[in-house]
Amino acid sequence: MSRGDTTLRRGAPGRRRSADCKIPPGSAAARRETRAPTPRWLRAQVHVSRQRLVSDSGDLKYRRIVLKLSGEALCGKEGGFGIDTATLKNTAKEIAEVAKTGVQLGLVVGGGNIFRGLKGASEGMDRAQSDYMGMLATVINSLALQDALENSGAKTRVMTALEIRDVAEPYIRRRAIRHLERGYVVVFAAGTGNPYFSTDTAAALRAMEIRADALFKATKVDGIYDRDPRKHDDAKMYHQVSYDKFLSAHLAVMDSTAVTLCRENGMPIRVFKMQPGNIRAVAKGEDVGTVVGED
């Protein structure tokens, strides 16, 4: 090509297209040049939707949270087995309503309604093998929760600590944060991907990795008590308890490894009863359940 030739070369930077240079039909450049501008009414509608999202999320105390659900929360009864579809739909509906307010939601669900690793180990199974089976149980619950959430109108992604690419994405921290920023509910499945660690610890770990504002745990009781309220009528409920007191008193509502991890990284924990309206209430910062934090 001569020095004076102004014809555009493919990939030549800093050159302008000459008048006689033709754009191949069907190419990306042709689609860009023929693309119609966004109608004014649609731009206005998008603006109104964004303003509504801001106004709806104005009463929320937390911008990003991780919610830990037990597997029993999906089966509808304590000690039950499997997934109760009515309970699953009701749980997903409330989570979807919270997600629509603008709070970024990460979920960790247990697998006790299908298989508990500790129970298998106590009956003679290899502990690591048993824990991996428990991780797969959490994947089953996560896929069920994803389906229910999407039927309730919430965009959802399942990310697993064990690679199961045919059914879910592998967990990548930066991708998970990106999903949350784009408005997806992210379900973290398969625990930490390592045996000997509970899903409570997985929830604490994910909360710190995605820089959540708080870790919530939904349980069968109203909060943290000094003794089991189902066995002792005089059990006293704490409205606030320090990390150190939780660990020294051996309060069993949450795994001690998870609480230690939260203490070392300043992650506040709120434990509350899984009942209608409570997830929205704690997202707004209402005084529901028990807060575990600094002295």
ROKEBA-941371 format. One record per residue (C-alpha): x, y, z; residue number from 1. Coordinates in Angstrom, 3 decimals. Example, Ala and Ser with C-alpha at 12.3 -4.5 7.8 and 13.67 -1.06 7.14 Angstrom:
BEGIN
site px 12.300; py -4.500; pz 7.800; seq 1
site px 13.670; py -1.060; pz 7.140; seq 2
//
This chain:
BEGIN
site px 0.000; py 0.000; pz 0.000; seq 1
site px 1.420; py 3.385; pz -1.040; seq 2
site px 2.125; py 6.187; pz 1.415; seq 3
site px -0.697; py 8.319; pz 0.065; seq 4
site px -3.294; py 5.552; pz 0.094; seq 5
site px -6.001; py 6.361; pz 2.677; seq 6
site px -7.902; py 3.089; pz 2.404; seq 7
site px -8.586; py 1.624; pz 5.845; seq 8
site px -6.527; py -1.434; pz 6.669; seq 9
site px -8.014; py -4.086; pz 9.001; seq 10
site px -6.712; py -3.529; pz 12.513; seq 11
site px -4.783; py -0.331; pz 11.650; seq 12
site px -5.082; py 1.939; pz 14.692; seq 13
site px -5.728; py 5.658; pz 14.467; seq 14
site px -7.000; py 5.627; pz 10.856; seq 15
site px -10.262; py 7.052; pz 9.664; seq 16
site px -12.370; py 5.179; pz 7.161; seq 17
site px -12.095; py 6.730; pz 3.684; seq 18
site px -15.179; py 7.570; pz 1.702; seq 19
site px -14.753; py 4.628; pz -0.679; seq 20
site px -14.252; py 2.026; pz 2.069; seq 21
site px -17.312; py -0.214; pz 2.284; seq 22
site px -18.532; py -1.916; pz 5.428; seq 23
site px -19.249; py -5.625; pz 4.891; seq 24
site px -22.996; py -6.260; pz 5.269; seq 25
site px -23.932; py -8.230; pz 8.387; seq 26
site px -20.737; py -7.287; pz 10.208; seq 27
site px -20.662; py -5.918; pz 13.753; seq 28
site px -19.782; py -2.454; pz 12.395; seq 29
site px -22.792; py -2.544; pz 10.080; seq 30
site px -25.100; py -3.515; pz 12.944; seq 31
site px -23.758; py -0.665; pz 15.065; seq 32
site px -24.340; py 1.910; pz 12.341; seq 33
site px -27.863; py 0.699; pz 11.575; seq 34
site px -28.917; py 0.245; pz 15.210; seq 35
site px -31.892; py 2.424; pz 16.079; seq 36
site px -31.484; py 4.793; pz 19.029; seq 37
site px -33.251; py 3.923; pz 22.276; seq 38
site px -36.734; py 5.495; pz 22.270; seq 39
site px -37.237; py 8.382; pz 24.677; seq 40
site px -40.186; py 6.652; pz 26.370; seq 41
site px -38.039; py 3.592; pz 27.114; seq 42
site px -35.233; py 5.705; pz 28.574; seq 43
site px -37.784; py 7.416; pz 30.789; seq 44
site px -39.209; py 4.080; pz 31.912; seq 45
site px -35.745; py 2.782; pz 32.839; seq 46
site px -35.075; py 5.987; pz 34.787; seq 47
site px -38.356; py 5.636; pz 36.704; seq 48
site px -37.570; py 1.993; pz 37.508; seq 49
site px -34.158; py 2.947; pz 38.883; seq 50
site px -35.671; py 5.733; pz 40.969; seq 51
site px -38.266; py 3.290; pz 42.354; seq 52
site px -35.494; py 0.846; pz 43.258; seq 53
site px -33.624; py 3.565; pz 45.149; seq 54
site px -36.746; py 4.663; pz 47.007; seq 55
site px -37.709; py 1.083; pz 47.909; seq 56
site px -34.241; py 0.346; pz 49.276; seq 57
site px -34.060; py 3.571; pz 51.250; seq 58
site px -35.328; py 1.894; pz 54.440; seq 59
site px -32.777; py -0.908; pz 54.263; seq 60
site px -29.917; py -0.858; pz 56.736; seq 61
site px -27.756; py -3.331; pz 54.840; seq 62
site px -26.562; py -3.098; pz 51.249; seq 63
site px -25.245; py -6.657; pz 50.953; seq 64
site px -25.918; py -9.621; pz 53.219; seq 65
site px -25.377; py -13.378; pz 53.396; seq 66
site px -28.327; py -15.392; pz 54.665; seq 67
site px -27.747; py -18.882; pz 56.049; seq 68
site px -30.699; py -21.279; pz 55.823; seq 69
site px -30.796; py -24.753; pz 57.300; seq 70
site px -31.848; py -27.676; pz 55.170; seq 71
site px -34.723; py -28.217; pz 57.601; seq 72
site px -36.080; py -24.802; pz 56.566; seq 73
site px -36.948; py -26.363; pz 53.207; seq 74
site px -38.566; py -29.570; pz 54.472; seq 75
site px -41.120; py -27.802; pz 56.659; seq 76
site px -40.557; py -29.679; pz 59.912; seq 77
site px -37.761; py -30.365; pz 62.357; seq 78
site px -35.982; py -33.602; pz 61.690; seq 79
site px -37.894; py -34.080; pz 58.446; seq 80
site px -36.564; py -35.453; pz 55.187; seq 81
site px -36.702; py -34.071; pz 51.662; seq 82
site px -38.146; py -30.809; pz 50.345; seq 83
site px -41.667; py -29.565; pz 51.021; seq 84
site px -42.733; py -27.602; pz 47.931; seq 85
site px -45.110; py -25.304; pz 49.815; seq 86
site px -42.419; py -24.353; pz 52.346; seq 87
site px -39.898; py -23.901; pz 49.545; seq 88
site px -42.225; py -21.578; pz 47.607; seq 89
site px -43.028; py -19.451; pz 50.659; seq 90
site px -39.350; py -19.100; pz 51.580; seq 91
site px -38.387; py -18.203; pz 48.014; seq 92
site px -41.216; py -15.683; pz 47.738; seq 93
site px -40.046; py -13.743; pz 50.784; seq 94
site px -36.404; py -13.813; pz 49.672; seq 95
site px -37.443; py -12.562; pz 46.217; seq 96
site px -39.400; py -9.699; pz 47.773; seq 97
site px -36.330; py -8.651; pz 49.765; seq 98
site px -34.145; py -8.848; pz 46.645; seq 99
site px -36.537; py -6.548; pz 44.777; seq 100
site px -35.950; py -3.797; pz 47.347; seq 101
site px -32.345; py -3.481; pz 46.202; seq 102
site px -30.430; py -5.372; pz 48.892; seq 103
site px -27.802; py -7.727; pz 47.458; seq 104
site px -28.433; py -11.252; pz 48.702; seq 105
site px -26.084; py -14.197; pz 48.997; seq 106
site px -27.579; py -17.446; pz 50.282; seq 107
site px -26.011; py -20.503; pz 51.896; seq 108
site px -28.296; py -23.478; pz 52.471; seq 109
site px -27.523; py -26.576; pz 54.497; seq 110
site px -28.228; py -30.159; pz 53.507; seq 111
site px -29.509; py -31.711; pz 56.746; seq 112
site px -32.901; py -32.490; pz 55.236; seq 113
site px -31.150; py -34.921; pz 52.851; seq 114
site px -27.892; py -36.042; pz 54.469; seq 115
site px -25.756; py -34.902; pz 57.390; seq 116
site px -22.046; py -35.583; pz 57.189; seq 117
site px -21.643; py -35.786; pz 60.966; seq 118
site px -24.437; py -38.326; pz 61.256; seq 119
site px -22.868; py -40.516; pz 58.598; seq 120
site px -19.489; py -40.302; pz 60.325; seq 121
site px -21.044; py -41.222; pz 63.675; seq 122
site px -22.435; py -44.394; pz 62.114; seq 123
site px -19.064; py -45.619; pz 60.878; seq 124
site px -18.594; py -43.852; pz 57.538; seq 125
site px -15.331; py -42.157; pz 56.664; seq 126
site px -15.671; py -38.526; pz 57.818; seq 127
site px -14.333; py -36.938; pz 54.636; seq 128
site px -16.493; py -39.166; pz 52.416; seq 129
site px -19.524; py -38.402; pz 54.542; seq 130
site px -18.884; py -34.654; pz 54.386; seq 131
site px -18.631; py -34.725; pz 50.590; seq 132
site px -22.020; py -36.435; pz 50.479; seq 133
site px -23.370; py -33.621; pz 52.655; seq 134
site px -21.956; py -31.061; pz 50.216; seq 135
site px -23.826; py -32.714; pz 47.364; seq 136
site px -26.995; py -32.530; pz 49.459; seq 137
site px -26.564; py -28.745; pz 49.670; seq 138
site px -26.305; py -28.620; pz 45.868; seq 139
site px -29.677; py -30.375; pz 45.567; seq 140
site px -31.244; py -27.844; pz 47.955; seq 141
site px -29.598; py -24.936; pz 46.141; seq 142
site px -30.949; py -26.018; pz 42.761; seq 143
site px -34.438; py -26.389; pz 44.239; seq 144
site px -34.158; py -22.933; pz 45.802; seq 145
site px -32.943; py -21.455; pz 42.519; seq 146
site px -35.969; py -22.810; pz 40.675; seq 147
site px -38.366; py -21.464; pz 43.320; seq 148
site px -36.666; py -18.053; pz 43.364; seq 149
site px -36.835; py -17.685; pz 39.591; seq 150
site px -40.512; py -18.669; pz 39.635; seq 151
site px -40.957; py -15.830; pz 42.162; seq 152
site px -39.299; py -13.356; pz 39.803; seq 153
site px -35.776; py -13.213; pz 41.260; seq 154
site px -32.779; py -13.618; pz 38.960; seq 155
site px -30.565; py -16.282; pz 40.509; seq 156
site px -27.156; py -17.871; pz 40.104; seq 157
site px -25.930; py -21.025; pz 41.862; seq 158
site px -22.171; py -21.196; pz 42.478; seq 159
site px -20.606; py -24.362; pz 43.846; seq 160
site px -17.364; py -24.920; pz 45.731; seq 161
site px -17.148; py -28.295; pz 43.965; seq 162
site px -17.129; py -28.078; pz 40.171; seq 163
site px -20.398; py -29.359; pz 38.687; seq 164
site px -20.396; py -27.280; pz 35.528; seq 165
site px -23.415; py -28.971; pz 33.949; seq 166
site px -25.752; py -27.649; pz 36.636; seq 167
site px -24.042; py -24.656; pz 38.262; seq 168
site px -21.142; py -22.224; pz 37.987; seq 169
site px -17.902; py -22.862; pz 39.864; seq 170
site px -17.420; py -20.395; pz 42.707; seq 171
site px -15.196; py -17.465; pz 41.743; seq 172
site px -15.176; py -14.599; pz 44.224; seq 173
site px -14.989; py -11.705; pz 41.771; seq 174
site px -17.670; py -13.236; pz 39.544; seq 175
site px -19.940; py -13.693; pz 42.569; seq 176
site px -19.537; py -10.020; pz 43.468; seq 177
site px -20.331; py -9.060; pz 39.880; seq 178
site px -23.504; py -11.156; pz 39.939; seq 179
site px -24.602; py -9.415; pz 43.142; seq 180
site px -23.935; py -5.977; pz 41.680; seq 181
site px -26.092; py -6.883; pz 38.678; seq 182
site px -29.037; py -7.765; pz 40.916; seq 183
site px -28.771; py -11.561; pz 41.008; seq 184
site px -29.456; py -13.585; pz 44.129; seq 185
site px -26.379; py -15.798; pz 44.469; seq 186
site px -26.748; py -19.216; pz 46.111; seq 187
site px -23.433; py -20.573; pz 47.404; seq 188
site px -23.563; py -24.392; pz 47.353; seq 189
site px -21.304; py -27.284; pz 48.434; seq 190
site px -20.072; py -25.533; pz 51.589; seq 191
site px -16.399; py -24.572; pz 51.476; seq 192
site px -15.568; py -27.516; pz 49.204; seq 193
site px -13.549; py -29.103; pz 52.012; seq 194
site px -14.523; py -31.779; pz 54.540; seq 195
site px -14.579; py -31.040; pz 58.283; seq 196
site px -16.146; py -27.589; pz 57.747; seq 197
site px -19.825; py -26.857; pz 58.334; seq 198
site px -22.139; py -24.769; pz 56.170; seq 199
site px -22.129; py -22.181; pz 58.989; seq 200
site px -18.402; py -21.771; pz 58.399; seq 201
site px -19.034; py -21.613; pz 54.643; seq 202
site px -21.558; py -18.814; pz 55.196; seq 203
site px -19.080; py -16.855; pz 57.338; seq 204
site px -16.326; py -17.348; pz 54.769; seq 205
site px -18.488; py -16.241; pz 51.831; seq 206
site px -19.755; py -13.219; pz 53.786; seq 207
site px -16.200; py -11.975; pz 54.247; seq 208
site px -15.094; py -12.830; pz 50.722; seq 209
site px -17.893; py -10.822; pz 49.082; seq 210
site px -17.535; py -8.014; pz 51.663; seq 211
site px -21.057; py -8.391; pz 53.063; seq 212
site px -22.341; py -5.981; pz 55.699; seq 213
site px -23.649; py -8.768; pz 57.940; seq 214
site px -24.261; py -12.497; pz 58.249; seq 215
site px -27.815; py -13.602; pz 59.025; seq 216
site px -28.826; py -17.041; pz 60.238; seq 217
site px -32.457; py -18.169; pz 60.210; seq 218
site px -33.196; py -20.831; pz 62.832; seq 219
site px -36.091; py -22.629; pz 64.525; seq 220
site px -36.078; py -20.364; pz 67.630; seq 221
site px -36.438; py -16.613; pz 68.159; seq 222
site px -32.754; py -15.987; pz 68.804; seq 223
site px -29.890; py -17.131; pz 71.032; seq 224
site px -30.813; py -18.413; pz 74.505; seq 225
site px -28.683; py -19.261; pz 77.511; seq 226
site px -30.158; py -22.791; pz 77.346; seq 227
site px -32.400; py -24.774; pz 75.037; seq 228
site px -35.843; py -23.045; pz 75.159; seq 229
site px -37.558; py -26.215; pz 73.952; seq 230
site px -36.409; py -28.053; pz 77.088; seq 231
site px -36.285; py -25.239; pz 79.645; seq 232
site px -39.234; py -22.902; pz 80.174; seq 233
site px -37.054; py -20.414; pz 82.081; seq 234
site px -34.524; py -20.046; pz 79.257; seq 235
site px -33.419; py -16.452; pz 78.777; seq 236
site px -32.996; py -14.939; pz 75.326; seq 237
site px -30.103; py -12.598; pz 74.591; seq 238
site px -30.803; py -9.526; pz 72.470; seq 239
site px -27.082; py -8.934; pz 72.087; seq 240
site px -24.097; py -11.110; pz 72.943; seq 241
site px -20.378; py -10.716; pz 72.341; seq 242
site px -18.291; py -13.131; pz 70.285; seq 243
site px -16.276; py -14.075; pz 73.350; seq 244
site px -19.334; py -14.817; pz 75.494; seq 245
site px -20.863; py -16.873; pz 72.697; seq 246
site px -17.727; py -19.009; pz 72.493; seq 247
site px -17.073; py -19.297; pz 76.224; seq 248
site px -20.694; py -20.249; pz 77.004; seq 249
site px -20.697; py -22.843; pz 74.204; seq 250
site px -23.941; py -21.535; pz 72.737; seq 251
site px -24.675; py -24.174; pz 70.131; seq 252
site px -26.947; py -22.277; pz 67.753; seq 253
site px -24.014; py -21.683; pz 65.403; seq 254
site px -20.715; py -23.389; pz 64.696; seq 255
site px -17.886; py -22.042; pz 66.864; seq 256
site px -15.459; py -22.010; pz 63.914; seq 257
site px -17.821; py -19.693; pz 62.026; seq 258
site px -18.165; py -17.358; pz 65.027; seq 259
site px -14.397; py -17.269; pz 65.535; seq 260
site px -13.919; py -16.375; pz 61.891; seq 261
site px -16.460; py -13.556; pz 62.200; seq 262
site px -14.818; py -12.280; pz 65.391; seq 263
site px -11.399; py -12.099; pz 63.769; seq 264
site px -12.782; py -10.110; pz 60.834; seq 265
site px -15.413; py -7.972; pz 62.582; seq 266
site px -18.401; py -9.514; pz 60.788; seq 267
site px -21.663; py -8.938; pz 62.730; seq 268
site px -24.057; py -11.888; pz 63.027; seq 269
site px -27.808; py -11.815; pz 63.552; seq 270
site px -29.682; py -14.974; pz 64.520; seq 271
site px -33.486; py -14.941; pz 64.172; seq 272
site px -36.470; py -17.217; pz 63.726; seq 273
site px -37.394; py -18.336; pz 60.230; seq 274
site px -40.953; py -17.080; pz 59.936; seq 275
site px -42.835; py -14.874; pz 57.437; seq 276
site px -41.691; py -11.254; pz 57.438; seq 277
site px -38.521; py -11.720; pz 59.472; seq 278
site px -36.053; py -11.660; pz 56.573; seq 279
site px -37.396; py -8.303; pz 55.387; seq 280
site px -37.432; py -7.018; pz 58.973; seq 281
site px -33.769; py -7.818; pz 59.659; seq 282
site px -32.752; py -6.377; pz 56.268; seq 283
site px -34.354; py -3.110; pz 57.386; seq 284
site px -32.391; py -3.243; pz 60.635; seq 285
site px -35.318; py -3.984; pz 62.939; seq 286
site px -34.544; py -5.451; pz 66.352; seq 287
site px -35.395; py -9.057; pz 65.582; seq 288
site px -33.516; py -11.981; pz 67.115; seq 289
site px -30.030; py -11.763; pz 68.621; seq 290
site px -26.987; py -9.817; pz 67.458; seq 291
site px -23.525; py -11.307; pz 67.942; seq 292
site px -20.764; py -8.712; pz 67.789; seq 293
site px -18.086; py -6.835; pz 69.665; seq 294
site px -18.366; py -6.118; pz 73.394; seq 295
//
